[in-house]
């Protein structure tokens, strides 16, 4: 038992940690809500936007800019993440919105910043696509994703390439286990050898 505890202390002291995840934070921002145009997310319509992250990341939520008729609110959306436009090979699901009212725009629509849960682990530097479809509202009316002409590429299911949409992604960048330096490995070997010799002497004395 003492030997096992000693080994644990040596490993911790040398910093041999396993892969871990940092706290969730903003990992992608496609720009602010523009409120001059929106693309429909229900009645068979869907929109997909590209994104790429700097490092390997586990995603947990997204926030999008949405338009609804006055007095209505967004309720749910089907989402997917894939390596191709409208792809689902990374993850997919349906989530409820948590809405924050922003303002009523010049066309009379209520504009919301709406967060929803998602999942999926993506690799840094690799292009991916976030797709939204089958959106619903409290009054079962039209739902639109704000077109802000952000930095991503975007495609509407029926209209082809369009201006990109307002969205952000939250997640936890993953950190790989550090590789021990040769000197650390030498110290570890000496420590294990010393503990083995001590245990042998104790057993011989008894």
C-alpha positions in Angstrom: 0.0 0.0 0.0 2.9 2.4 0.9 4.5 1.6 -2.4 1.3 2.3 -4.4 1.0 5.7 -2.7 4.6 6.5 -3.3 4.2 5.7 -7.0 1.2 8.0 -7.3 3.1 10.8 -5.7 6.0 10.4 -8.1 3.7 10.4 -11.1 1.9 13.5 -10.0 5.2 15.3 -9.2 6.4 14.7 -12.8 3.2 16.1 -14.2 2.1 13.0 -16.1 -1.5 14.1 -16.5 -4.2 12.6 -18.7 -6.1 14.5 -21.4 -8.4 17.0 -19.7 -11.0 19.7 -20.7 -11.0 23.3 -19.8 -14.1 25.2 -18.6 -16.6 26.0 -21.3 -16.1 29.3 -23.0 -16.7 31.2 -26.3 -14.8 29.3 -29.0 -16.3 30.9 -32.2 -18.0 34.2 -33.0 -19.6 34.7 -36.5 -20.5 38.3 -35.8 -23.3 40.4 -34.3 -27.0 40.4 -35.3 -27.6 42.6 -38.3 -31.5 42.6 -38.5 -31.7 43.5 -42.1 -32.5 40.1 -43.5 -33.2 36.5 -42.3 -33.4 33.0 -43.7 -36.4 30.8 -42.9 -35.8 27.8 -40.6 -39.1 26.0 -40.9 -41.6 24.7 -43.5 -38.9 22.5 -45.0 -36.2 25.2 -45.1 -32.8 24.8 -43.5 -29.5 26.8 -43.5 -25.9 25.6 -42.9 -23.0 27.7 -41.9 -19.3 26.8 -41.9 -16.9 27.3 -39.0 -13.4 26.3 -38.0 -11.8 26.3 -34.5 -8.2 26.8 -33.6 -7.9 23.7 -31.4 -9.6 20.4 -30.7 -12.8 21.3 -28.9 -15.9 19.6 -27.3 -18.9 21.8 -28.1 -21.8 22.2 -25.7 -24.0 25.2 -26.9 -24.6 27.7 -29.6 -26.3 31.1 -29.6 -28.1 32.4 -32.7 -29.9 35.6 -33.8 -33.5 34.8 -34.6 -36.5 36.7 -36.1 -40.2 36.1 -35.1 -43.4 37.9 -35.6 -44.3 40.4 -32.9 -45.4 38.7 -29.6 -44.0 35.3 -30.7 -40.9 33.5 -29.3 -38.6 30.8 -30.7 -39.1 27.4 -29.0 -37.1 24.6 -30.6 -34.7 23.7 -33.4 -33.2 20.7 -35.1 -29.4 21.0 -35.4 -26.5 19.1 -36.8 -22.7 19.4 -37.1 -20.9 17.7 -40.0 -17.8 17.8 -42.1 -19.9 18.7 -45.2 -22.7 21.2 -45.8 -25.9 19.9 -44.1 -23.8 17.0 -42.8 -24.6 15.1 -39.6 -21.5 12.9 -39.2 -20.3 14.7 -36.0 -23.5 15.1 -34.0 -27.2 16.0 -34.4 -30.2 16.5 -32.2 -33.2 18.8 -31.3 -32.9 21.4 -28.6 -35.1 24.0 -26.9 -34.1 27.7 -27.0 -33.3 29.9 -24.1 -34.3 33.4 -25.4 -33.1 36.9 -24.7 -35.2 39.6 -26.4 -33.0 42.1 -28.2 -35.3 44.6 -29.9 -38.0 45.0 -32.6 -36.4 45.8 -35.9 -37.5 48.3 -38.6 -39.6 45.6 -40.3 -41.6 44.9 -37.2 -40.0 41.6 -36.2 -39.0 40.7 -32.7 -35.3 39.9 -32.6 -33.9 37.4 -30.1 -30.6 36.1 -29.1 -31.4 32.4 -28.6 -29.1 29.8 -26.9 -29.5 26.0 -27.3 -27.6 22.9 -26.3 -25.6 20.9 -28.7 -22.7 18.4 -28.6 -19.8 17.0 -30.6 -16.0 17.1 -30.6 -14.3 18.8 -33.5 -10.7 19.0 -34.6 -8.7 22.2 -34.6 -8.1 23.7 -38.1 -10.7 21.5 -39.8 -13.8 23.0 -41.6 -17.2 22.0 -40.2 -20.8 23.0 -40.8 -23.6 24.0 -38.3 -27.0 23.3 -39.8 -30.4 24.5 -38.4 -33.8 23.3 -39.5 -37.3 22.4 -38.3 -37.5 25.5 -36.1 -40.6 26.1 -34.1 -42.1 29.1 -32.3 -44.6 29.5 -29.5 -47.4 30.5 -32.0 -46.3 27.9 -34.6 -45.3 30.7 -37.0 -42.3 31.6 -39.2 -38.8 31.6 -37.7 -35.8 33.2 -39.4 -32.1 33.0 -38.8 -30.5 36.5 -39.0 -28.3 37.0 -42.0 -25.3 39.2 -40.8 -22.9 38.5 -43.7 -20.4 37.2 -41.2 -17.0 35.5 -42.1 -18.4 32.0 -42.6 -19.8 30.5 -45.8 -23.5 29.7 -45.8 -26.0 27.7 -47.9 -29.7 27.8 -47.9 -31.3 24.4 -48.8 -33.3 25.9 -51.6 -31.5 29.1 -52.6 -27.9 27.9 -52.6 -25.1 30.1 -51.3 -26.3 33.0 -49.1 -24.9 35.5 -46.7 -23.8 33.8 -43.4 -25.7 34.0 -40.2 -25.3 35.4 -36.7 -24.1 32.7 -34.3 -21.6 31.9 -31.7 -20.3 28.5 -30.3 -19.3 27.6 -26.8 -17.2 24.6 -25.8 -14.2 23.3 -23.9 -10.9 23.1 -25.8 -9.2 19.9 -24.9 -5.6 19.7 -23.7 -3.3 16.7 -24.6 -1.3 15.0 -21.9 2.2 16.5 -21.8 5.0 14.2 -23.0 7.6 13.6 -20.2 11.1 14.9 -20.9 14.0 12.4 -20.8 15.2 13.8 -17.6 11.8 13.3 -16.0 11.8 9.7 -17.2 15.2 9.2 -15.6 14.0 10.6 -12.3 11.0 8.4 -12.4 13.2 5.3 -13.1 15.5 6.2 -10.2 12.6 6.7 -7.9 11.0 3.4 -8.7 14.4 1.6 -8.4 15.0 3.2 -5.0 11.6 2.2 -3.7 12.1 -1.3 -5.0 15.5 -1.6 -3.3 14.1 -0.3 0.0 11.3 -2.8 -0.1 13.7 -5.7 -0.8 15.9 -4.7 2.2 12.8 -4.5 4.4 11.7 -8.0 3.3 15.2 -9.4 3.8 15.5 -7.9 7.3 12.3 -9.5 8.3 
